[in-house]
Amino acid sequence: MVHMASIALDPAYRRVSVEEFLRMDFGDAKAELEDGIIFMMAGGTPEHALIAARLIRHLGNALDGSGCEPVGSDMPLRTEERTMRLPDVSVYCGPIGRPEDPGRAGPVVLIEVLSPSTSDHDQKVKLLEYQALPSVREIMFIDPITGAVRAVRRSDDDGWSDRWLRGDEQLELRSLGVSLTRAELGLPD
């Protein structure tokens, strides 16, 4: 993998805007934009894909009629001026709209299913970006290999709590009034 700093220092590389990025056609491939630099996304493992699909299915059923909708990684999320992310699962309460739509509701919940190659980046860089979004109330990180779940929640005083759930705890999304069991998501105990 080419390190971002080496690309950023290359005078031949021109950073792109979010608008340019959204007009690009990557075919069936997925890409994220980080500070104007395009990063192609590798496909996930079967476990990764199944957990994301189960999250969307269970959240969709639980939220039916509530005005909140879960979406998958096909929905880009602008986190900074030149950064677009593809969270595995985002839950919006209000109009979803297109990423460039100023009337678009922001996500309330963001969930990343971790991959060994991106886990550190997700839990450090993306976490800070997600926490900076005013609409976000909860961020979950799920490790499909170990079953570990990290819950990061905004508190009433606009601070954040950050803890790893115990193996017997359900995935409680307090801002949505929804709890999911590990069995529903196919997580190891």
N, CA, C and O of each residue as an XYZ file, in Angstrom:
756
protein
N       0.843     -1.181      0.000
C       0.000      0.000      0.000
C       0.886      1.242      0.000
O       1.867      1.315      0.740
N       0.539      2.196     -0.818
C       1.272      3.454     -0.886
C       0.820      4.326      0.278
O      -0.381      4.499      0.486
N       1.725      4.855      1.009
C       1.405      5.704      2.156
C       0.883      7.056      1.670
O       1.381      7.606      0.688
N      -0.119      7.583      2.364
C      -0.741      8.845      1.962
C       0.276      9.982      1.877
O       0.203     10.808      0.967
N       1.217     10.033      2.809
C       2.194     11.126      2.804
C       3.036     11.107      1.534
O       3.378     12.166      1.007
N       3.376      9.914      1.032
C       4.183      9.855     -0.183
C       3.390     10.344     -1.387
O       3.948     10.988     -2.275
N       2.093     10.043     -1.425
C       1.254     10.549     -2.515
C       1.121     12.066     -2.407
O       1.255     12.785     -3.398
N       0.856     12.538     -1.201
C       0.647     13.976     -0.991
C       1.883     14.791     -1.359
O       1.755     15.947     -1.762
N       3.070     14.217     -1.230
C       4.294     14.941     -1.546
C       4.655     14.877     -3.026
O       5.515     15.626     -3.490
N       4.005     13.989     -3.763
C       4.287     13.841     -5.193
C       3.715     15.052     -5.932
O       2.501     15.252     -5.912
N       4.560     15.872     -6.589
C       4.061     17.069     -7.274
C       3.142     16.734     -8.450
O       2.387     17.594     -8.904
N       3.196     15.502     -8.947
C       2.335     15.115    -10.067
C       0.907     14.821     -9.615
O      -0.008     14.784    -10.438
N       0.711     14.612     -8.321
C      -0.620     14.283     -7.825
C      -1.373     15.554     -7.458
O      -0.899     16.350     -6.647
N      -2.535     15.743     -8.049
C      -3.381     16.894     -7.745
C      -4.541     16.424     -6.874
O      -5.263     15.494     -7.232
N      -4.708     17.066     -5.749
C      -5.828     16.723     -4.877
C      -7.127     17.121     -5.569
O      -7.192     18.127     -6.274
N      -8.153     16.313     -5.353
C      -9.439     16.579     -5.989
C     -10.433     17.083     -4.954
O     -10.294     16.826     -3.758
N     -11.429     17.799     -5.434
C     -12.481     18.302     -4.550
C     -13.541     17.217     -4.366
O     -13.573     16.234     -5.106
N     -14.389     17.405     -3.388
C     -15.506     16.486     -3.164
C     -16.405     16.457     -4.393
O     -16.877     15.393     -4.794
N     -16.642     17.608     -4.987
C     -17.507     17.680     -6.164
C     -16.926     16.866     -7.320
O     -17.652     16.133     -7.992
N     -15.612     16.996     -7.551
C     -14.960     16.197     -8.596
C     -15.061     14.706     -8.274
O     -15.355     13.892     -9.149
N     -14.820     14.365     -7.034
C     -14.867     12.978     -6.595
C     -16.252     12.375     -6.841
O     -16.362     11.248     -7.324
N     -17.297     13.119     -6.512
C     -18.661     12.610     -6.684
C     -19.045     12.428     -8.144
O     -19.953     11.654     -8.447
N     -18.379     13.119     -9.046
C     -18.653     12.968    -10.479
C     -17.892     11.794    -11.104
O     -18.203     11.384    -12.223
N     -16.917     11.260    -10.408
C     -16.094     10.179    -10.955
C     -16.864      8.864    -10.951
O     -17.671      8.591    -10.062
N     -16.587      8.060    -11.974
C     -17.200      6.742    -12.087
C     -16.121      5.695    -11.806
O     -15.170      5.549    -12.573
N     -16.279      4.977    -10.710
C     -15.322      3.944    -10.335
C     -15.811      2.552    -10.745
O     -15.221      1.544    -10.356
N     -16.888      2.502    -11.531
C     -17.446      1.214    -11.925
C     -17.976      0.498    -10.698
O     -18.683      1.092     -9.885
N     -17.637     -0.775    -10.561
C     -18.087     -1.554     -9.403
C     -17.185     -1.367     -8.186
O     -17.497     -1.853     -7.100
N     -16.073     -0.666     -8.365
C     -15.134     -0.461     -7.264
C     -15.639      0.665     -6.365
O     -16.436      1.507     -6.779
N     -15.153      0.658     -5.127
C     -15.493      1.715     -4.179
C     -14.219      2.465     -3.817
O     -13.125      1.901     -3.792
N     -14.393      3.757     -3.537
C     -13.249      4.584     -3.163
C     -13.681      5.583     -2.104
O     -14.844      5.982     -2.044
N     -12.735      5.980     -1.275
C     -12.945      7.066     -0.324
C     -11.998      8.193     -0.714
O     -10.968      7.979     -1.354
N     -12.376      9.382     -0.311
C     -11.550     10.558     -0.534
C     -11.077     11.034      0.830
O     -11.891     11.299      1.714
N      -9.756     11.143      1.005
C      -9.215     11.625      2.272
C      -8.307     12.801      1.993
O      -7.234     12.647      1.409
N      -8.739     13.975      2.413
C      -7.995     15.206      2.207
C      -7.607     15.392      0.738
O      -6.492     15.806      0.422
N      -8.561     15.076     -0.156
C      -8.345     15.270     -1.575
C      -7.627     14.139     -2.285
O      -7.413     14.208     -3.495
N      -7.253     13.104     -1.557
C      -6.547     11.958     -2.139
C      -7.509     10.778     -2.215
O      -8.181     10.449     -1.237
N      -7.569     10.145     -3.384
C      -8.474      9.019     -3.603
C      -7.816      7.727     -3.153
O      -6.675      7.436     -3.514
N      -8.551      6.954     -2.357
C      -8.100      5.644     -1.906
C      -9.119      4.612     -2.343
O     -10.294      4.694     -1.984
N      -8.666      3.641     -3.118
C      -9.547      2.560     -3.541
C      -9.767      1.626     -2.359
O      -8.863      1.396     -1.555
N     -10.977      1.095     -2.267
C     -11.353      0.216     -1.160
C     -11.324     -1.228     -1.640
O     -11.881     -1.557     -2.687
N     -10.677     -2.074     -0.874
C     -10.670     -3.505     -1.189
C     -11.992     -4.108     -0.724
O     -12.634     -3.586      0.188
N     -12.385     -5.189     -1.343
C     -13.597     -5.882     -0.909
C     -13.391     -6.481      0.464
O     -12.271     -6.833      0.835
N     -14.470     -6.596      1.218
C     -14.392     -7.157      2.566
C     -14.475     -8.667      2.548
O     -14.710     -9.280      1.507
N     -14.279     -9.257      3.711
C     -14.403    -10.703      3.869
C     -15.880    -11.073      3.914
O     -16.727    -10.199      4.097
N     -16.205    -12.356      3.752
C     -17.609    -12.766      3.890
C     -18.182    -12.393      5.267
O     -19.337    -11.978      5.363
N     -17.381    -12.540      6.329
C     -17.853    -12.193      7.678
C     -18.183    -10.700      7.768
O     -19.198    -10.312      8.346
N     -17.321     -9.882      7.196
C     -17.520     -8.429      7.169
C     -18.834     -8.098      6.455
O     -19.656     -7.340      6.972
N     -19.021     -8.665      5.277
C     -20.211     -8.384      4.480
C     -21.488     -8.872      5.171
O     -22.508     -8.184      5.147
N     -21.432    -10.048      5.782
C     -22.614    -10.587      6.458
C     -23.017     -9.753      7.667
O     -24.204     -9.515      7.889
N     -22.036     -9.308      8.451
C     -22.361     -8.482      9.619
C     -22.991     -7.164      9.171
O     -23.987     -6.731      9.752
N     -22.430     -6.525      8.153
C     -23.002     -5.268      7.657
C     -24.429     -5.497      7.140
O     -25.322     -4.697      7.414
N     -24.642     -6.582      6.396
C     -25.976     -6.876      5.871
C     -26.965     -7.158      6.994
O     -28.106     -6.697      6.946
N     -26.540     -7.911      8.003
C     -27.429     -8.206      9.138
C     -27.767     -6.940      9.914
O     -28.903     -6.760     10.350
N     -26.778     -6.061     10.087
C     -27.043     -4.787     10.762
C     -28.130     -4.006     10.025
O     -29.075     -3.518     10.645
N     -27.998     -3.889      8.718
C     -28.971     -3.135      7.930
C     -30.345     -3.785      8.010
O     -31.350     -3.094      8.176
N     -30.395     -5.117      7.892
C     -31.685     -5.816      7.949
C     -32.361     -5.628      9.305
O     -33.527     -5.240      9.368
N     -31.637     -5.901     10.387
C     -32.236     -5.805     11.721
C     -32.600     -4.363     12.084
O     -33.660     -4.114     12.658
N     -31.722     -3.418     11.749
C     -32.037     -2.016     12.022
C     -33.221     -1.554     11.184
O     -34.089     -0.839     11.685
N     -33.270     -1.949      9.922
C     -34.391     -1.586      9.059
C     -35.711     -2.081      9.613
O     -36.697     -1.345      9.623
N     -35.738     -3.335     10.079
C     -36.964     -3.885     10.665
C     -37.339     -3.160     11.953
O     -38.502     -2.820     12.167
N     -36.344     -2.925     12.809
C     -36.603     -2.274     14.097
C     -37.045     -0.820     13.932
O     -37.823     -0.316     14.741
N     -36.560     -0.153     12.904
C     -36.844      1.276     12.713
C     -38.002      1.541     11.763
O     -38.333      2.699     11.509
N     -38.622      0.498     11.235
C     -39.711      0.657     10.271
C     -40.792      1.594     10.820
O     -41.328      1.367     11.905
N     -41.101      2.633     10.072
C     -42.125      3.600     10.466
C     -41.653      4.688     11.412
O     -42.445      5.547     11.799
N     -40.376      4.672     11.797
C     -39.861      5.646     12.766
C     -39.366      6.934     12.118
O     -39.153      7.933     12.804
N     -39.180      6.916     10.789
C     -38.575      8.060     10.112
C     -37.067      7.959     10.027
O     -36.413      8.834      9.459
N     -36.507      6.893     10.590
C     -35.060      6.655     10.527
C     -34.811      5.472      9.604
O     -35.579      4.510      9.593
N     -33.729      5.548      8.826
C     -33.394      4.506      7.854
C     -31.908      4.177      7.904
O     -31.071      5.080      7.927
N     -31.572      2.869      7.922
C     -30.169      2.484      7.795
C     -29.787      2.374      6.323
O     -30.591      1.941      5.497
N     -28.572      2.765      6.004
C     -28.040      2.622      4.643
C     -26.650      2.010      4.737
O     -25.988      2.087      5.772
N     -26.219      1.398      3.632
C     -24.923      0.738      3.604
C     -23.823      1.617      3.048
O     -23.963      2.837      2.953
N     -22.739      0.980      2.687
C     -21.533      1.698      2.274
C     -21.615      2.278      0.861
O     -20.620      2.798      0.357
N     -22.757      2.201      0.224
C     -22.930      2.880     -1.066
C     -23.249      4.359     -0.876
O     -23.220      5.124     -1.840
N     -23.555      4.772      0.358
C     -23.924      6.160      0.645
C     -22.719      6.916      1.197
O     -22.356      6.731      2.359
N     -22.087      7.773      0.372
C     -20.921      8.510      0.869
C     -21.312      9.573      1.908
O     -22.409     10.129      1.879
N     -20.389      9.824      2.803
C     -20.589     10.787      3.877
C     -19.426     11.773      3.869
O     -18.264     11.379      3.975
N     -19.748     13.053      3.744
C     -18.712     14.087      3.783
C     -18.398     14.392      5.240
O     -19.273     14.795      6.007
N     -17.135     14.195      5.613
C     -16.741     14.441      6.996
C     -15.880     15.684      7.152
O     -15.837     16.281      8.228
N     -15.192     16.080      6.080
C     -14.361     17.279      6.087
C     -14.435     17.908      4.705
O     -15.066     17.356      3.804
N     -13.792     19.063      4.531
C     -13.876     19.789      3.263
C     -13.516     18.921      2.065
O     -14.197     18.980      1.041
N     -12.467     18.123      2.170
C     -12.022     17.281      1.046
C     -12.014     15.798      1.419
O     -11.166     15.044      0.942
N     -12.946     15.380      2.264
C     -12.975     13.988      2.705
C     -14.383     13.413      2.604
O     -15.350     13.987      3.105
N     -14.469     12.256      1.938
C     -15.720     11.506      1.807
C     -15.463     10.091      2.300
O     -14.528      9.427      1.852
N     -16.295      9.637      3.222
C     -16.152      8.296      3.794
C     -17.314      7.414      3.339
O     -18.353      7.906      2.897
N     -17.113      6.104      3.457
C     -18.142      5.120      3.145
C     -18.351      4.234      4.377
O     -17.886      3.095      4.395
N     -19.044      4.737      5.408
C     -19.271      3.897      6.589
C     -20.020      2.619      6.188
O     -20.832      2.633      5.262
N     -19.740      1.525      6.888
C     -20.418      0.271      6.576
C     -21.918      0.393      6.776
O     -22.698     -0.116      5.971
N     -22.328      1.072      7.853
C     -23.747      1.320      8.113
C     -23.885      2.722      8.690
O     -23.161      3.107      9.608
N     -24.830      3.476      8.134
C     -25.182      4.802      8.649
C     -26.684      4.801      8.872
O     -27.431      4.216      8.087
N     -27.128      5.450      9.931
C     -28.567      5.588     10.164
C     -28.904      7.070     10.132
O     -28.348      7.873     10.882
N     -29.836      7.412      9.237
C     -30.302      8.786      9.075
C     -31.733      8.893      9.587
O     -32.557      8.015      9.332
N     -32.021      9.956     10.298
C     -33.377     10.257     10.751
C     -33.746     11.590     10.114
O     -33.398     12.651     10.634
N     -34.442     11.535      9.002
C     -34.765     12.727      8.225
C     -34.355     12.502      6.789
O     -33.966     11.392      6.425
N     -34.433     13.536      5.961
C     -34.135     13.353      4.536
C     -32.675     12.960      4.303
O     -31.749     13.630      4.762
N     -32.499     11.859      3.580
C     -31.142     11.391      3.301
C     -30.528     12.231      2.190
O     -29.444     12.787      2.365
N     -31.194     12.330      1.065
C     -30.704     13.167     -0.030
C     -29.345     12.743     -0.550
O     -28.780     11.740     -0.114
N     -28.837     13.513     -1.478
C     -27.513     13.259     -2.054
C     -26.444     13.891     -1.157
O     -26.744     14.825     -0.413
N     -25.194     13.396     -1.216
C     -24.146     13.920     -0.339
C     -23.917     15.421     -0.459
O     -23.543     16.065      0.521
N     -24.134     15.986     -1.639
C     -23.892     17.417     -1.833
C     -25.108     18.277     -1.492
O     -25.034     19.502     -1.579
N     -26.225     17.658     -1.106
C     -27.464     18.365     -0.793
C     -27.354     19.073      0.562
O     -27.186     18.409      1.585
N     -27.446     20.404      0.587
C     -27.316     21.115      1.861
C     -28.467     20.829      2.820
O     -28.320     21.048      4.022
N     -29.612     20.344      2.323
C     -30.748     20.024      3.184
C     -30.727     18.605      3.718
O     -31.647     18.181      4.417
N     -29.690     17.885      3.393
C     -29.577     16.489      3.808
C     -29.420     16.383      5.323
O     -28.666     17.137      5.938
N     -30.144     15.435      5.908
C     -29.974     15.168      7.338
C     -28.619     14.507      7.546
O     -28.129     13.784      6.678
N     -28.034     14.757      8.677
C     -26.781     14.088      9.010
C     -27.075     12.748      9.664
O     -28.166     12.549     10.196
N     -26.120     11.829      9.632
C     -26.337     10.528     10.258
C     -26.378     10.651     11.780
O     -25.690     11.486     12.367
N     -27.188      9.814     12.401
C     -27.298      9.771     13.858
C     -26.356      8.700     14.406
O     -25.730      8.877     15.452
N     -26.271      7.590     13.678
C     -25.433      6.459     14.082
C     -24.523      6.073     12.920
O     -24.960      6.031     11.770
N     -23.259      5.792     13.222
C     -22.298      5.303     12.230
C     -21.677      4.029     12.777
O     -21.276      3.968     13.940
N     -21.601      3.001     11.914
C     -21.032      1.722     12.330
C     -19.990      1.290     11.309
O     -20.240      1.276     10.104
N     -18.823      0.941     11.818
C     -17.753      0.404     10.984
C     -17.491     -1.035     11.407
O     -17.274     -1.311     12.587
N     -17.511     -1.954     10.438
C     -17.089     -3.328     10.664
C     -15.607     -3.351     10.337
O     -15.207     -3.072      9.207
N     -14.810     -3.678     11.314
C     -13.358     -3.530     11.190
C     -12.717     -4.609     10.323
O     -13.169     -5.753     10.282
N     -11.662     -4.214      9.642
C     -10.800     -5.111      8.879
C      -9.406     -4.975      9.463
O      -9.024     -3.878      9.868
N      -8.628     -6.057      9.521
C      -7.287     -5.957     10.108
C      -6.431     -4.859      9.485
O      -5.664     -4.205     10.192
N      -6.546     -4.644      8.181
C      -5.683     -3.667      7.513
C      -6.100     -2.221      7.755
O      -5.284     -1.318      7.571
N      -7.341     -1.973      8.162
C      -7.806     -0.595      8.339
C      -8.289     -0.287      9.757
O      -8.724      0.832     10.026
N      -8.220     -1.250     10.657
C      -8.772     -1.089     12.006
C      -8.212      0.134     12.732
O      -8.974      0.932     13.277
N      -6.898      0.283     12.744
C      -6.294      1.419     13.447
C      -6.737      2.746     12.839
O      -7.083      3.677     13.566
N      -6.728      2.834     11.528
C      -7.132      4.062     10.841
C      -8.600      4.390     11.145
O      -8.939      5.540     11.425
N      -9.459      3.378     11.088
C     -10.881      3.584     11.377
C     -11.090      4.103     12.796
O     -11.859      5.038     13.019
N     -10.392      3.481     13.760
C     -10.624      3.811     15.167
C      -9.877      5.064     15.641
O     -10.071      5.509     16.772
N      -9.044      5.618     14.801
C      -8.341      6.855     15.159
C      -8.795      7.996     14.254
O      -9.445      8.932     14.719
N      -8.464      7.928     12.981
C      -8.734      9.020     12.050
C     -10.236      9.186     11.798
O     -10.782     10.277     11.964
N     -10.894      8.102     11.397
C     -12.327      8.201     11.100
C     -13.126      8.531     12.350
O     -14.092      9.290     12.281
N     -12.742      7.978     13.481
C     -13.451      8.269     14.727
C     -13.491      9.771     14.987
O     -14.553     10.313     15.294
N     -12.355     10.448     14.869
C     -12.320     11.895     15.103
C     -13.194     12.648     14.102
O     -13.869     13.611     14.465
N     -13.181     12.209     12.840
C     -14.034     12.846     11.824
C     -15.504     12.649     12.174
O     -16.293     13.592     12.104
N     -15.871     11.435     12.547
C     -17.271     11.138     12.876
C     -17.721     11.919     14.114
O     -18.842     12.424     14.154
N     -16.855     12.017     15.115
C     -17.211     12.760     16.324
C     -17.422     14.245     16.037
O     -18.169     14.907     16.758
N     -16.784     14.778     15.007
C     -16.916     16.201     14.671
C     -18.245     16.515     13.974
O     -18.600     17.685     13.833
N     -18.973     15.502     13.544
C     -20.254     15.735     12.875
C     -21.336     15.972     13.933
O     -21.564     15.104     14.777
N     -22.006     17.130     13.904
C     -22.950     17.470     14.973
C     -24.137     16.526     15.110
O     -24.696     16.407     16.200
N     -24.533     15.857     14.041
C     -25.703     14.979     14.102
C     -25.408     13.628     14.741
O     -26.325     12.954     15.210
N     -24.148     13.228     14.766
C     -23.789     11.877     15.215
C     -23.927     11.757     16.726
O     -23.374     12.548     17.490
N     -24.694     10.729     17.133
C     -24.903     10.453     18.560
C     -24.115      9.220     19.006
O     -23.663      9.140     20.148
N     -23.955      8.249     18.079
C     -23.275      7.005     18.445
C     -22.421      6.505     17.283
O     -22.779      6.646     16.114
N     -21.283      5.917     17.645
C     -20.368      5.312     16.676
C     -20.015      3.937     17.230
O     -19.619      3.810     18.389
N     -20.158      2.919     16.403
C     -19.819      1.554     16.819
C     -18.733      1.009     15.901
O     -18.741      1.240     14.692
N     -17.808      0.286     16.501
C     -16.784     -0.441     15.766
C     -16.950     -1.907     16.132
O     -16.955     -2.257     17.313
N     -17.085     -2.766     15.130
C     -17.315     -4.187     15.364
C     -16.194     -4.986     14.718
O     -15.912     -4.828     13.530
N     -15.557     -5.841     15.505
C     -14.506     -6.713     14.989
C     -15.142     -8.067     14.663
O     -15.532     -8.796     15.575
N     -15.252     -8.412     13.377
C     -15.924     -9.653     13.010
C     -15.129    -10.912     13.385
O     -15.691    -12.007     13.422
N     -13.847    -10.765     13.659
C     -13.015    -11.929     13.994
C     -13.150    -12.271     15.475
O     -13.378    -13.428     15.828
N     -13.009    -11.269     16.339
C     -13.045    -11.511     17.785
C     -14.433    -11.309     18.380
O     -14.714    -11.810     19.469
N     -15.304    -10.582     17.683
C     -16.621    -10.250     18.225
C     -16.597     -9.038     19.140
O     -17.625     -8.680     19.715
N     -15.443     -8.399     19.284
C     -15.328     -7.215     20.135
C     -16.124     -6.053     19.532
O     -16.152     -5.859     18.316
N     -16.768     -5.289     20.416
C     -17.569     -4.143     19.982
C     -17.173     -2.936     20.826
O     -17.179     -2.990     22.056
N     -16.833     -1.859     20.149
C     -16.492     -0.593     20.800
C     -17.642      0.373     20.576
O     -18.033      0.631     19.437
N     -18.184      0.910     21.666
C     -19.301      1.848     21.604
C     -18.824      3.231     22.037
O     -18.357      3.416     23.161
N     -18.949      4.194     21.133
C     -18.568      5.575     21.412
C     -19.853      6.387     21.320
O     -20.506      6.421     20.277
N     -20.212      7.046     22.435
C     -21.503      7.743     22.497
C     -21.329      9.186     22.956
O     -20.548      9.486     23.858
N     -22.086     10.070     22.303
C     -22.105     11.478     22.710
C     -22.938     11.588     23.987
O     -24.020     11.010     24.080
N     -22.433     12.326     24.958
C     -23.175     12.525     26.210
C     -23.968     13.821     26.142
O     -23.805     14.611     25.212
N     -24.816     14.031     27.121
C     -25.664     15.220     27.145
C     -24.859     16.516     27.195
O     -25.321     17.550     26.712
N     -23.658     16.469     27.776
C     -22.822     17.669     27.859
C     -21.908     17.821     26.638
O     -20.952     18.596     26.665
N     -22.209     17.074     25.571
C     -21.481     17.101     24.303
C     -20.077     16.494     24.402
O     -19.250     16.671     23.508
N     -19.823     15.777     25.499
C     -18.598     14.989     25.600
C     -18.863     13.610     25.003
O     -19.904     13.386     24.385
N     -17.931     12.699     25.186
C     -18.068     11.362     24.618
C     -17.695     10.299     25.640
O     -16.734     10.459     26.392
N     -18.462      9.209     25.664
C     -18.070      8.023     26.421
C     -17.524      7.028     25.408
O     -17.954      7.008     24.254
N     -16.590      6.216     25.834
C     -15.917      5.300     24.919
C     -15.596      4.037     25.696
O     -14.782      4.058     26.620
N     -16.242      2.929     25.319
C     -15.987      1.687     26.039
C     -16.183      0.474     25.145
O     -16.937      0.503     24.172
N     -15.483     -0.585     25.505
C     -15.639     -1.873     24.839
C     -16.741     -2.622     25.574
O     -16.725     -2.707     26.802
N     -17.694     -3.164     24.829
C     -18.789     -3.910     25.441
C     -18.297     -5.278     25.881
O     -17.440     -5.885     25.240
N     -18.856     -5.752     26.991
C     -18.552     -7.107     27.456
C     -19.208     -8.115     26.518
O     -20.152     -7.783     25.801
N     -18.714     -9.321     26.526
C     -19.216    -10.364     25.633
C     -20.680    -10.689     25.797
O     -21.310    -11.169     24.855
N     -21.253    -10.436     26.988
C     -22.662    -10.759     27.207
C     -23.587     -9.556     26.961
O     -24.807     -9.687     27.065
N     -23.022     -8.402     26.639
C     -23.841     -7.201     26.411
C     -24.387     -7.151     24.987
O     -23.709     -7.523     24.029
N     -25.617     -6.686     24.874
C     -26.202     -6.452     23.555
C     -25.640     -5.162     22.980
O     -25.112     -4.320     23.706
N     -25.762     -5.018     21.664
C     -25.381     -3.772     21.008
C     -26.571     -2.841     21.135
O     -27.534     -2.930     20.373
N     -26.492     -1.962     22.095
C     -27.592     -1.049     22.364
C     -27.319      0.288     21.673
O     -26.338      0.971     21.971
N     -28.206      0.644     20.745
C     -28.128      1.947     20.081
C     -29.165      2.838     20.762
O     -30.321      2.908     20.343
N     -28.730      3.507     21.809
C     -29.629      4.280     22.673
C     -30.346      5.388     21.934
O     -31.522      5.647     22.194
N     -29.655      6.048     21.015
C     -30.262      7.171     20.292
C     -31.417      6.715     19.400
O     -32.254      7.527     19.004
N     -31.464      5.422     19.082
C     -32.519      4.877     18.228
C     -33.520      4.033     19.018
O     -34.575      3.671     18.497
N     -33.191      3.720     20.272
C     -34.054      2.848     21.060
C     -34.048      1.416     20.544
O     -35.069      0.730     20.603
N     -32.902      0.959     20.038
C     -32.792     -0.364     19.435
C     -31.635     -1.123     20.087
O     -30.563     -0.566     20.323
N     -31.875     -2.410     20.374
C     -30.818     -3.294     20.856
C     -30.730     -4.487     19.931
O     -31.746     -5.014     19.477
N     -29.510     -4.908     19.656
C     -29.267     -6.069     18.793
C     -28.414     -7.067     19.572
O     -27.488     -6.682     20.286
N     -28.731     -8.333     19.430
C     -27.924     -9.358     20.095
C     -26.750     -9.734     19.201
O     -26.771     -9.514     17.990
N     -25.743    -10.298     19.818
C     -24.594    -10.765     19.068
C     -25.008    -11.881     18.101
O     -24.490    -11.972     16.988
N     -25.952    -12.732     18.542
C     -26.424    -13.826     17.682
C     -27.101    -13.281     16.429
O     -26.926    -13.836     15.344
N     -27.876    -12.199     16.564
C     -28.543    -11.603     15.402
C     -27.538    -11.129     14.355
O     -27.825    -11.148     13.158
N     -26.362    -10.705     14.809
C     -25.341    -10.202     13.906
C     -24.347    -11.284     13.480
O     -23.506    -11.054     12.611
N     -24.448    -12.457     14.092
C     -23.520    -13.535     13.747
C     -22.132    -13.320     14.319
O     -21.144    -13.786     13.752
N     -22.051    -12.602     15.460
C     -20.747    -12.331     16.078
C     -20.325    -13.509     16.951
O     -21.161    -14.129     17.607
N     -19.031    -13.817     16.960
C     -18.559    -14.872     17.871
C     -18.695    -14.399     19.319
O     -18.624    -13.203     19.602
N     -18.888    -15.343     20.219
C     -19.003    -14.998     21.662
C     -17.660    -14.670     22.262
O     -17.574    -14.362     23.451
